[in-house]
């Protein structure tokens, strides 16, 4: 699994967001749910969690020799959370996200 995040923000407000994911379906994909949840919003830890969970609703990973579907889902969720921790350390509560 892999994820990439592209964003523009004005302070704590997400103006534009694109999250792409690979290894979670037949082809890499841009995930729409996180953008719907976060764009135009003041960034909070709970919104980031909702965006990561929303991303999971869009994917359909398979289990194979490289990893189970459950592993791929959890890997994507944690990658998305890690991106936001890295990009917004002054806003996002790392301890809450990585429970």
PDB file as gemmi writes it, atoms N, CA and C in Angstrom:
CRYST1    1.000    1.000    1.000  90.00  90.00  90.00 P 1                      
ATOM      1  N   UNK A   1       0.842  -1.187   0.000  1.00  0.00           N  
ATOM      2  CA  UNK A   1       0.000   0.000   0.000  1.00  0.00           C  
ATOM      3  C   UNK A   1       0.878   1.237   0.000  1.00  0.00           C  
ATOM      4  N   UNK A   2       0.396   2.266  -0.628  1.00  0.00           N  
ATOM      5  CA  UNK A   2       1.096   3.534  -0.641  1.00  0.00           C  
ATOM      6  C   UNK A   2       0.093   4.657  -0.747  1.00  0.00           C  
ATOM      7  N   UNK A   3       0.475   5.828  -0.268  1.00  0.00           N  
ATOM      8  CA  UNK A   3      -0.414   6.986  -0.335  1.00  0.00           C  
ATOM      9  C   UNK A   3       0.408   8.233  -0.591  1.00  0.00           C  
ATOM     10  N   UNK A   4      -0.200   9.184  -1.280  1.00  0.00           N  
ATOM     11  CA  UNK A   4       0.410  10.490  -1.503  1.00  0.00           C  
ATOM     12  C   UNK A   4      -0.640  11.545  -1.199  1.00  0.00           C  
ATOM     13  N   UNK A   5      -0.208  12.631  -0.571  1.00  0.00           N  
ATOM     14  CA  UNK A   5      -1.117  13.715  -0.209  1.00  0.00           C  
ATOM     15  C   UNK A   5      -0.618  14.997  -0.853  1.00  0.00           C  
ATOM     16  N   UNK A   6      -1.513  15.689  -1.543  1.00  0.00           N  
ATOM     17  CA  UNK A   6      -1.237  17.014  -2.085  1.00  0.00           C  
ATOM     18  C   UNK A   6      -2.294  17.937  -1.494  1.00  0.00           C  
ATOM     19  N   UNK A   7      -1.857  19.082  -0.983  1.00  0.00           N  
ATOM     20  CA  UNK A   7      -2.825  19.976  -0.347  1.00  0.00           C  
ATOM     21  C   UNK A   7      -2.414  21.428  -0.501  1.00  0.00           C  
ATOM     22  N   UNK A   8      -3.392  22.297  -0.317  1.00  0.00           N  
ATOM     23  CA  UNK A   8      -3.107  23.710  -0.107  1.00  0.00           C  
ATOM     24  C   UNK A   8      -3.950  24.128   1.088  1.00  0.00           C  
ATOM     25  N   UNK A   9      -3.360  24.961   1.920  1.00  0.00           N  
ATOM     26  CA  UNK A   9      -4.038  25.361   3.147  1.00  0.00           C  
ATOM     27  C   UNK A   9      -3.787  26.835   3.412  1.00  0.00           C  
ATOM     28  N   UNK A  10      -4.745  27.437   4.091  1.00  0.00           N  
ATOM     29  CA  UNK A  10      -4.592  28.792   4.615  1.00  0.00           C  
ATOM     30  C   UNK A  10      -4.672  28.667   6.124  1.00  0.00           C  
ATOM     31  N   UNK A  11      -3.510  28.614   6.758  1.00  0.00           N  
ATOM     32  CA  UNK A  11      -3.495  28.355   8.196  1.00  0.00           C  
ATOM     33  C   UNK A  11      -4.052  26.966   8.449  1.00  0.00           C  
ATOM     34  N   UNK A  12      -5.042  26.861   9.336  1.00  0.00           N  
ATOM     35  CA  UNK A  12      -5.593  25.545   9.648  1.00  0.00           C  
ATOM     36  C   UNK A  12      -6.728  25.111   8.714  1.00  0.00           C  
ATOM     37  N   UNK A  13      -7.035  25.904   7.681  1.00  0.00           N  
ATOM     38  CA  UNK A  13      -8.134  25.569   6.770  1.00  0.00           C  
ATOM     39  C   UNK A  13      -7.575  24.894   5.516  1.00  0.00           C  
ATOM     40  N   UNK A  14      -8.096  23.711   5.212  1.00  0.00           N  
ATOM     41  CA  UNK A  14      -7.701  22.985   4.004  1.00  0.00           C  
ATOM     42  C   UNK A  14      -8.479  23.561   2.827  1.00  0.00           C  
ATOM     43  N   UNK A  15      -7.775  24.138   1.882  1.00  0.00           N  
ATOM     44  CA  UNK A  15      -8.430  24.718   0.701  1.00  0.00           C  
ATOM     45  C   UNK A  15      -8.625  23.667  -0.389  1.00  0.00           C  
ATOM     46  N   UNK A  16      -7.617  22.850  -0.622  1.00  0.00           N  
ATOM     47  CA  UNK A  16      -7.664  21.834  -1.681  1.00  0.00           C  
ATOM     48  C   UNK A  16      -6.924  20.609  -1.179  1.00  0.00           C  
ATOM     49  N   UNK A  17      -7.464  19.432  -1.462  1.00  0.00           N  
ATOM     50  CA  UNK A  17      -6.842  18.195  -0.994  1.00  0.00           C  
ATOM     51  C   UNK A  17      -7.007  17.109  -2.037  1.00  0.00           C  
ATOM     52  N   UNK A  18      -5.926  16.397  -2.285  1.00  0.00           N  
ATOM     53  CA  UNK A  18      -5.963  15.194  -3.122  1.00  0.00           C  
ATOM     54  C   UNK A  18      -5.139  14.130  -2.421  1.00  0.00           C  
ATOM     55  N   UNK A  19      -5.749  12.985  -2.230  1.00  0.00           N  
ATOM     56  CA  UNK A  19      -5.038  11.836  -1.673  1.00  0.00           C  
ATOM     57  C   UNK A  19      -5.158  10.711  -2.681  1.00  0.00           C  
ATOM     58  N   UNK A  20      -4.015  10.161  -3.064  1.00  0.00           N  
ATOM     59  CA  UNK A  20      -4.025   9.017  -3.971  1.00  0.00           C  
ATOM     60  C   UNK A  20      -3.497   7.807  -3.214  1.00  0.00           C  
ATOM     61  N   UNK A  21      -3.929   6.635  -3.655  1.00  0.00           N  
ATOM     62  CA  UNK A  21      -3.527   5.400  -2.984  1.00  0.00           C  
ATOM     63  C   UNK A  21      -3.243   4.329  -4.020  1.00  0.00           C  
ATOM     64  N   UNK A  22      -2.238   3.528  -3.735  1.00  0.00           N  
ATOM     65  CA  UNK A  22      -1.900   2.393  -4.583  1.00  0.00           C  
ATOM     66  C   UNK A  22      -1.870   1.127  -3.746  1.00  0.00           C  
ATOM     67  N   UNK A  23      -2.063   0.003  -4.384  1.00  0.00           N  
ATOM     68  CA  UNK A  23      -2.027  -1.274  -3.686  1.00  0.00           C  
ATOM     69  C   UNK A  23      -3.295  -1.590  -2.922  1.00  0.00           C  
ATOM     70  N   UNK A  24      -4.355  -0.828  -3.181  1.00  0.00           N  
ATOM     71  CA  UNK A  24      -5.606  -1.037  -2.449  1.00  0.00           C  
ATOM     72  C   UNK A  24      -6.781  -1.301  -3.395  1.00  0.00           C  
ATOM     73  N   UNK A  25      -6.468  -1.589  -4.625  1.00  0.00           N  
ATOM     74  CA  UNK A  25      -7.467  -1.873  -5.648  1.00  0.00           C  
ATOM     75  C   UNK A  25      -6.735  -2.298  -6.903  1.00  0.00           C  
ATOM     76  N   UNK A  26      -7.475  -2.512  -7.977  1.00  0.00           N  
ATOM     77  CA  UNK A  26      -6.829  -2.983  -9.207  1.00  0.00           C  
ATOM     78  C   UNK A  26      -5.854  -1.978  -9.818  1.00  0.00           C  
ATOM     79  N   UNK A  27      -6.092  -0.687  -9.612  1.00  0.00           N  
ATOM     80  CA  UNK A  27      -5.199   0.364 -10.117  1.00  0.00           C  
ATOM     81  C   UNK A  27      -5.086   1.453  -9.051  1.00  0.00           C  
ATOM     82  N   UNK A  28      -4.001   2.243  -9.078  1.00  0.00           N  
ATOM     83  CA  UNK A  28      -3.924   3.378  -8.150  1.00  0.00           C  
ATOM     84  C   UNK A  28      -5.119   4.305  -8.361  1.00  0.00           C  
ATOM     85  N   UNK A  29      -5.538   4.969  -7.296  1.00  0.00           N  
ATOM     86  CA  UNK A  29      -6.735   5.794  -7.393  1.00  0.00           C  
ATOM     87  C   UNK A  29      -6.619   7.060  -6.556  1.00  0.00           C  
ATOM     88  N   UNK A  30      -7.345   8.088  -6.988  1.00  0.00           N  
ATOM     89  CA  UNK A  30      -7.492   9.310  -6.201  1.00  0.00           C  
ATOM     90  C   UNK A  30      -8.753   9.123  -5.365  1.00  0.00           C  
ATOM     91  N   UNK A  31      -8.633   9.359  -4.070  1.00  0.00           N  
ATOM     92  CA  UNK A  31      -9.737   9.136  -3.141  1.00  0.00           C  
ATOM     93  C   UNK A  31     -10.544  10.419  -2.964  1.00  0.00           C  
ATOM     94  N   UNK A  32     -11.842  10.348  -3.203  1.00  0.00           N  
ATOM     95  CA  UNK A  32     -12.706  11.533  -3.144  1.00  0.00           C  
ATOM     96  C   UNK A  32     -13.197  11.850  -1.735  1.00  0.00           C  
ATOM     97  N   UNK A  33     -13.454  10.845  -0.920  1.00  0.00           N  
ATOM     98  CA  UNK A  33     -14.048  11.089   0.401  1.00  0.00           C  
ATOM     99  C   UNK A  33     -13.220  11.996   1.304  1.00  0.00           C  
ATOM    100  N   UNK A  34     -11.901  11.800   1.403  1.00  0.00           N  
ATOM    101  CA  UNK A  34     -11.143  12.705   2.277  1.00  0.00           C  
ATOM    102  C   UNK A  34     -11.272  14.177   1.868  1.00  0.00           C  
ATOM    103  N   UNK A  35     -11.276  14.449   0.569  1.00  0.00           N  
ATOM    104  CA  UNK A  35     -11.428  15.834   0.107  1.00  0.00           C  
ATOM    105  C   UNK A  35     -12.802  16.374   0.489  1.00  0.00           C  
ATOM    106  N   UNK A  36     -13.839  15.564   0.313  1.00  0.00           N  
ATOM    107  CA  UNK A  36     -15.191  16.008   0.681  1.00  0.00           C  
ATOM    108  C   UNK A  36     -15.279  16.350   2.165  1.00  0.00           C  
ATOM    109  N   UNK A  37     -14.589  15.585   2.973  1.00  0.00           N  
ATOM    110  CA  UNK A  37     -14.651  15.774   4.423  1.00  0.00           C  
ATOM    111  C   UNK A  37     -13.831  16.982   4.876  1.00  0.00           C  
ATOM    112  N   UNK A  38     -12.666  17.205   4.262  1.00  0.00           N  
ATOM    113  CA  UNK A  38     -11.731  18.201   4.790  1.00  0.00           C  
ATOM    114  C   UNK A  38     -11.725  19.550   4.078  1.00  0.00           C  
ATOM    115  N   UNK A  39     -12.032  19.592   2.788  1.00  0.00           N  
ATOM    116  CA  UNK A  39     -11.914  20.863   2.070  1.00  0.00           C  
ATOM    117  C   UNK A  39     -12.861  21.912   2.642  1.00  0.00           C  
ATOM    118  N   UNK A  40     -12.300  23.088   2.902  1.00  0.00           N  
ATOM    119  CA  UNK A  40     -13.069  24.199   3.444  1.00  0.00           C  
ATOM    120  C   UNK A  40     -13.247  24.157   4.951  1.00  0.00           C  
ATOM    121  N   UNK A  41     -12.687  23.155   5.587  1.00  0.00           N  
ATOM    122  CA  UNK A  41     -12.852  22.976   7.029  1.00  0.00           C  
ATOM    123  C   UNK A  41     -11.595  23.394   7.786  1.00  0.00           C  
ATOM    124  N   UNK A  42     -11.797  23.820   9.021  1.00  0.00           N  
ATOM    125  CA  UNK A  42     -10.673  24.040   9.925  1.00  0.00           C  
ATOM    126  C   UNK A  42     -10.205  22.662  10.369  1.00  0.00           C  
ATOM    127  N   UNK A  43      -8.943  22.385  10.158  1.00  0.00           N  
ATOM    128  CA  UNK A  43      -8.384  21.067  10.428  1.00  0.00           C  
ATOM    129  C   UNK A  43      -8.403  20.752  11.918  1.00  0.00           C  
ATOM    130  N   UNK A  44      -8.926  19.582  12.255  1.00  0.00           N  
ATOM    131  CA  UNK A  44      -8.902  19.078  13.626  1.00  0.00           C  
ATOM    132  C   UNK A  44      -8.508  17.611  13.581  1.00  0.00           C  
ATOM    133  N   UNK A  45      -8.097  17.098  14.715  1.00  0.00           N  
ATOM    134  CA  UNK A  45      -7.740  15.689  14.802  1.00  0.00           C  
ATOM    135  C   UNK A  45      -8.929  14.806  14.430  1.00  0.00           C  
ATOM    136  N   UNK A  46     -10.113  15.131  14.911  1.00  0.00           N  
ATOM    137  CA  UNK A  46     -11.284  14.293  14.626  1.00  0.00           C  
ATOM    138  C   UNK A  46     -11.652  14.318  13.144  1.00  0.00           C  
ATOM    139  N   UNK A  47     -11.467  15.452  12.468  1.00  0.00           N  
ATOM    140  CA  UNK A  47     -11.737  15.492  11.025  1.00  0.00           C  
ATOM    141  C   UNK A  47     -10.728  14.659  10.242  1.00  0.00           C  
ATOM    142  N   UNK A  48      -9.478  14.656  10.675  1.00  0.00           N  
ATOM    143  CA  UNK A  48      -8.470  13.833  10.003  1.00  0.00           C  
ATOM    144  C   UNK A  48      -8.814  12.354  10.160  1.00  0.00           C  
ATOM    145  N   UNK A  49      -9.248  11.960  11.339  1.00  0.00           N  
ATOM    146  CA  UNK A  49      -9.670  10.573  11.555  1.00  0.00           C  
ATOM    147  C   UNK A  49     -10.852  10.247  10.639  1.00  0.00           C  
ATOM    148  N   UNK A  50     -11.819  11.149  10.541  1.00  0.00           N  
ATOM    149  CA  UNK A  50     -12.976  10.930   9.663  1.00  0.00           C  
ATOM    150  C   UNK A  50     -12.541  10.818   8.205  1.00  0.00           C  
ATOM    151  N   UNK A  51     -11.577  11.630   7.789  1.00  0.00           N  
ATOM    152  CA  UNK A  51     -11.091  11.578   6.411  1.00  0.00           C  
ATOM    153  C   UNK A  51     -10.387  10.251   6.128  1.00  0.00           C  
ATOM    154  N   UNK A  52      -9.576   9.790   7.066  1.00  0.00           N  
ATOM    155  CA  UNK A  52      -8.891   8.503   6.891  1.00  0.00           C  
ATOM    156  C   UNK A  52      -9.906   7.367   6.821  1.00  0.00           C  
ATOM    157  N   UNK A  53     -10.903   7.411   7.687  1.00  0.00           N  
ATOM    158  CA  UNK A  53     -11.943   6.381   7.658  1.00  0.00           C  
ATOM    159  C   UNK A  53     -12.765   6.469   6.375  1.00  0.00           C  
ATOM    160  N   UNK A  54     -13.003   7.693   5.899  1.00  0.00           N  
ATOM    161  CA  UNK A  54     -13.717   7.872   4.638  1.00  0.00           C  
ATOM    162  C   UNK A  54     -12.955   7.288   3.464  1.00  0.00           C  
ATOM    163  N   UNK A  55     -11.642   7.386   3.508  1.00  0.00           N  
ATOM    164  CA  UNK A  55     -10.819   6.796   2.444  1.00  0.00           C  
ATOM    165  C   UNK A  55     -11.020   5.286   2.388  1.00  0.00           C  
ATOM    166  N   UNK A  56     -11.155   4.666   3.541  1.00  0.00           N  
ATOM    167  CA  UNK A  56     -11.309   3.209   3.581  1.00  0.00           C  
ATOM    168  C   UNK A  56     -12.607   2.752   2.922  1.00  0.00           C  
ATOM    169  N   UNK A  57     -13.616   3.613   2.926  1.00  0.00           N  
ATOM    170  CA  UNK A  57     -14.891   3.263   2.296  1.00  0.00           C  
ATOM    171  C   UNK A  57     -14.772   3.185   0.775  1.00  0.00           C  
ATOM    172  N   UNK A  58     -13.720   3.760   0.220  1.00  0.00           N  
ATOM    173  CA  UNK A  58     -13.551   3.799  -1.237  1.00  0.00           C  
ATOM    174  C   UNK A  58     -12.690   2.684  -1.799  1.00  0.00           C  
ATOM    175  N   UNK A  59     -11.983   1.985  -0.953  1.00  0.00           N  
ATOM    176  CA  UNK A  59     -11.014   1.012  -1.463  1.00  0.00           C  
ATOM    177  C   UNK A  59     -11.558  -0.406  -1.377  1.00  0.00           C  
ATOM    178  N   UNK A  60     -10.969  -1.274  -2.187  1.00  0.00           N  
ATOM    179  CA  UNK A  60     -11.362  -2.677  -2.213  1.00  0.00           C  
ATOM    180  C   UNK A  60     -10.107  -3.534  -2.384  1.00  0.00           C  
ATOM    181  N   UNK A  61      -9.271  -3.575  -1.336  1.00  0.00           N  
ATOM    182  CA  UNK A  61      -8.019  -4.327  -1.471  1.00  0.00           C  
ATOM    183  C   UNK A  61      -8.261  -5.837  -1.481  1.00  0.00           C  
ATOM    184  N   UNK A  62      -7.307  -6.540  -2.051  1.00  0.00           N  
ATOM    185  CA  UNK A  62      -7.355  -7.999  -2.049  1.00  0.00           C  
ATOM    186  C   UNK A  62      -6.265  -8.530  -1.122  1.00  0.00           C  
ATOM    187  N   UNK A  63      -6.430  -9.752  -0.700  1.00  0.00           N  
ATOM    188  CA  UNK A  63      -5.370 -10.440   0.036  1.00  0.00           C  
ATOM    189  C   UNK A  63      -4.532 -11.211  -0.967  1.00  0.00           C  
ATOM    190  N   UNK A  64      -3.218 -11.134  -0.813  1.00  0.00           N  
ATOM    191  CA  UNK A  64      -2.317 -11.927  -1.646  1.00  0.00           C  
ATOM    192  C   UNK A  64      -1.044 -12.191  -0.856  1.00  0.00           C  
ATOM    193  N   UNK A  65      -0.015 -12.675  -1.519  1.00  0.00           N  
ATOM    194  CA  UNK A  65       1.216 -13.039  -0.818  1.00  0.00           C  
ATOM    195  C   UNK A  65       1.916 -11.832  -0.197  1.00  0.00           C  
ATOM    196  N   UNK A  66       1.619 -10.627  -0.676  1.00  0.00           N  
ATOM    197  CA  UNK A  66       2.263  -9.422  -0.139  1.00  0.00           C  
ATOM    198  C   UNK A  66       1.536  -8.844   1.071  1.00  0.00           C  
ATOM    199  N   UNK A  67       0.306  -9.275   1.321  1.00  0.00           N  
ATOM    200  CA  UNK A  67      -0.409  -8.769   2.492  1.00  0.00           C  
ATOM    201  C   UNK A  67      -1.895  -9.038   2.399  1.00  0.00           C  
ATOM    202  N   UNK A  68      -2.520  -9.099   3.554  1.00  0.00           N  
ATOM    203  CA  UNK A  68      -3.962  -9.326   3.604  1.00  0.00           C  
ATOM    204  C   UNK A  68      -4.707  -8.030   3.291  1.00  0.00           C  
ATOM    205  N   UNK A  69      -5.967  -8.164   2.947  1.00  0.00           N  
ATOM    206  CA  UNK A  69      -6.805  -6.988   2.703  1.00  0.00           C  
ATOM    207  C   UNK A  69      -6.880  -6.128   3.964  1.00  0.00           C  
ATOM    208  N   UNK A  70      -6.974  -6.769   5.122  1.00  0.00           N  
ATOM    209  CA  UNK A  70      -7.043  -6.024   6.385  1.00  0.00           C  
ATOM    210  C   UNK A  70      -5.760  -5.229   6.618  1.00  0.00           C  
ATOM    211  N   UNK A  71      -4.617  -5.845   6.326  1.00  0.00           N  
ATOM    212  CA  UNK A  71      -3.336  -5.147   6.470  1.00  0.00           C  
ATOM    213  C   UNK A  71      -3.283  -3.924   5.548  1.00  0.00           C  
ATOM    214  N   UNK A  72      -3.701  -4.090   4.310  1.00  0.00           N  
ATOM    215  CA  UNK A  72      -3.659  -2.984   3.350  1.00  0.00           C  
ATOM    216  C   UNK A  72      -4.567  -1.836   3.783  1.00  0.00           C  
ATOM    217  N   UNK A  73      -5.728  -2.170   4.341  1.00  0.00           N  
ATOM    218  CA  UNK A  73      -6.648  -1.135   4.825  1.00  0.00           C  
ATOM    219  C   UNK A  73      -6.004  -0.359   5.984  1.00  0.00           C  
ATOM    220  N   UNK A  74      -5.443  -1.087   6.930  1.00  0.00           N  
ATOM    221  CA  UNK A  74      -4.820  -0.432   8.085  1.00  0.00           C  
ATOM    222  C   UNK A  74      -3.581   0.356   7.666  1.00  0.00           C  
ATOM    223  N   UNK A  75      -2.820  -0.169   6.716  1.00  0.00           N  
ATOM    224  CA  UNK A  75      -1.633   0.552   6.235  1.00  0.00           C  
ATOM    225  C   UNK A  75      -2.035   1.878   5.595  1.00  0.00           C  
ATOM    226  N   UNK A  76      -3.075   1.869   4.763  1.00  0.00           N  
ATOM    227  CA  UNK A  76      -3.524   3.115   4.140  1.00  0.00           C  
ATOM    228  C   UNK A  76      -3.997   4.102   5.199  1.00  0.00           C  
ATOM    229  N   UNK A  77      -4.784   3.636   6.139  1.00  0.00           N  
ATOM    230  CA  UNK A  77      -5.284   4.520   7.200  1.00  0.00           C  
ATOM    231  C   UNK A  77      -4.119   5.174   7.938  1.00  0.00           C  
ATOM    232  N   UNK A  78      -3.145   4.385   8.326  1.00  0.00           N  
ATOM    233  CA  UNK A  78      -2.003   4.922   9.075  1.00  0.00           C  
ATOM    234  C   UNK A  78      -1.124   5.838   8.218  1.00  0.00           C  
ATOM    235  N   UNK A  79      -0.993   5.544   6.936  1.00  0.00           N  
ATOM    236  CA  UNK A  79      -0.226   6.433   6.056  1.00  0.00           C  
ATOM    237  C   UNK A  79      -0.896   7.799   5.939  1.00  0.00           C  
ATOM    238  N   UNK A  80      -2.211   7.806   5.799  1.00  0.00           N  
ATOM    239  CA  UNK A  80      -2.933   9.081   5.722  1.00  0.00           C  
ATOM    240  C   UNK A  80      -2.759   9.855   7.026  1.00  0.00           C  
ATOM    241  N   UNK A  81      -2.935   9.188   8.150  1.00  0.00           N  
ATOM    242  CA  UNK A  81      -2.761   9.857   9.443  1.00  0.00           C  
ATOM    243  C   UNK A  81      -1.340  10.389   9.593  1.00  0.00           C  
ATOM    244  N   UNK A  82      -0.351   9.604   9.181  1.00  0.00           N  
ATOM    245  CA  UNK A  82       1.047  10.032   9.294  1.00  0.00           C  
ATOM    246  C   UNK A  82       1.325  11.269   8.447  1.00  0.00           C  
ATOM    247  N   UNK A  83       0.729  11.348   7.265  1.00  0.00           N  
ATOM    248  CA  UNK A  83       0.907  12.539   6.430  1.00  0.00           C  
ATOM    249  C   UNK A  83       0.427  13.788   7.167  1.00  0.00           C  
ATOM    250  N   UNK A  84      -0.737  13.704   7.784  1.00  0.00           N  
ATOM    251  CA  UNK A  84      -1.277  14.877   8.472  1.00  0.00           C  
ATOM    252  C   UNK A  84      -0.490  15.218   9.732  1.00  0.00           C  
ATOM    253  N   UNK A  85       0.020  14.219  10.423  1.00  0.00           N  
ATOM    254  CA  UNK A  85       0.881  14.480  11.586  1.00  0.00           C  
ATOM    255  C   UNK A  85       2.130  15.232  11.133  1.00  0.00           C  
ATOM    256  N   UNK A  86       2.709  14.804  10.022  1.00  0.00           N  
ATOM    257  CA  UNK A  86       3.931  15.437   9.503  1.00  0.00           C  
ATOM    258  C   UNK A  86       3.653  16.849   8.975  1.00  0.00           C  
ATOM    259  N   UNK A  87       2.533  17.019   8.261  1.00  0.00           N  
ATOM    260  CA  UNK A  87       2.226  18.307   7.647  1.00  0.00           C  
ATOM    261  C   UNK A  87       1.719  19.349   8.642  1.00  0.00           C  
ATOM    262  N   UNK A  88       1.016  18.905   9.679  1.00  0.00           N  
ATOM    263  CA  UNK A  88       0.379  19.832  10.622  1.00  0.00           C  
ATOM    264  C   UNK A  88       0.664  19.430  12.073  1.00  0.00           C  
ATOM    265  N   UNK A  89       1.936  19.363  12.466  1.00  0.00           N  
ATOM    266  CA  UNK A  89       2.249  18.888  13.825  1.00  0.00           C  
ATOM    267  C   UNK A  89       1.723  19.805  14.926  1.00  0.00           C  
ATOM    268  N   UNK A  90       1.508  21.066  14.616  1.00  0.00           N  
ATOM    269  CA  UNK A  90       1.018  22.020  15.610  1.00  0.00           C  
ATOM    270  C   UNK A  90      -0.501  21.940  15.787  1.00  0.00           C  
ATOM    271  N   UNK A  91      -1.188  21.211  14.905  1.00  0.00           N  
ATOM    272  CA  UNK A  91      -2.650  21.100  14.967  1.00  0.00           C  
ATOM    273  C   UNK A  91      -3.089  19.692  15.355  1.00  0.00           C  
ATOM    274  N   UNK A  92      -2.421  18.697  14.801  1.00  0.00           N  
ATOM    275  CA  UNK A  92      -2.853  17.310  14.943  1.00  0.00           C  
ATOM    276  C   UNK A  92      -2.229  16.672  16.179  1.00  0.00           C  
ATOM    277  N   UNK A  93      -3.061  16.010  16.971  1.00  0.00           N  
ATOM    278  CA  UNK A  93      -2.611  15.319  18.178  1.00  0.00           C  
ATOM    279  C   UNK A  93      -2.174  13.905  17.805  1.00  0.00           C  
ATOM    280  N   UNK A  94      -0.877  13.723  17.698  1.00  0.00           N  
ATOM    281  CA  UNK A  94      -0.304  12.443  17.265  1.00  0.00           C  
ATOM    282  C   UNK A  94      -0.720  11.292  18.169  1.00  0.00           C  
ATOM    283  N   UNK A  95      -0.782  11.516  19.456  1.00  0.00           N  
ATOM    284  CA  UNK A  95      -1.124  10.440  20.381  1.00  0.00           C  
ATOM    285  C   UNK A  95      -2.546   9.942  20.172  1.00  0.00           C  
ATOM    286  N   UNK A  96      -3.454  10.831  19.831  1.00  0.00           N  
ATOM    287  CA  UNK A  96      -4.840  10.429  19.578  1.00  0.00           C  
ATOM    288  C   UNK A  96      -4.918   9.605  18.298  1.00  0.00           C  
ATOM    289  N   UNK A  97      -4.208  10.031  17.262  1.00  0.00           N  
ATOM    290  CA  UNK A  97      -4.301   9.361  15.971  1.00  0.00           C  
ATOM    291  C   UNK A  97      -3.699   7.969  15.966  1.00  0.00           C  
ATOM    292  N   UNK A  98      -2.640   7.772  16.692  1.00  0.00           N  
ATOM    293  CA  UNK A  98      -1.922   6.503  16.587  1.00  0.00           C  
ATOM    294  C   UNK A  98      -2.274   5.517  17.689  1.00  0.00           C  
ATOM    295  N   UNK A  99      -3.440   5.674  18.282  1.00  0.00           N  
ATOM    296  CA  UNK A  99      -3.897   4.710  19.292  1.00  0.00           C  
ATOM    297  C   UNK A  99      -4.162   3.380  18.656  1.00  0.00           C  
TER     298      UNK A  99                                                      
END                                                                             
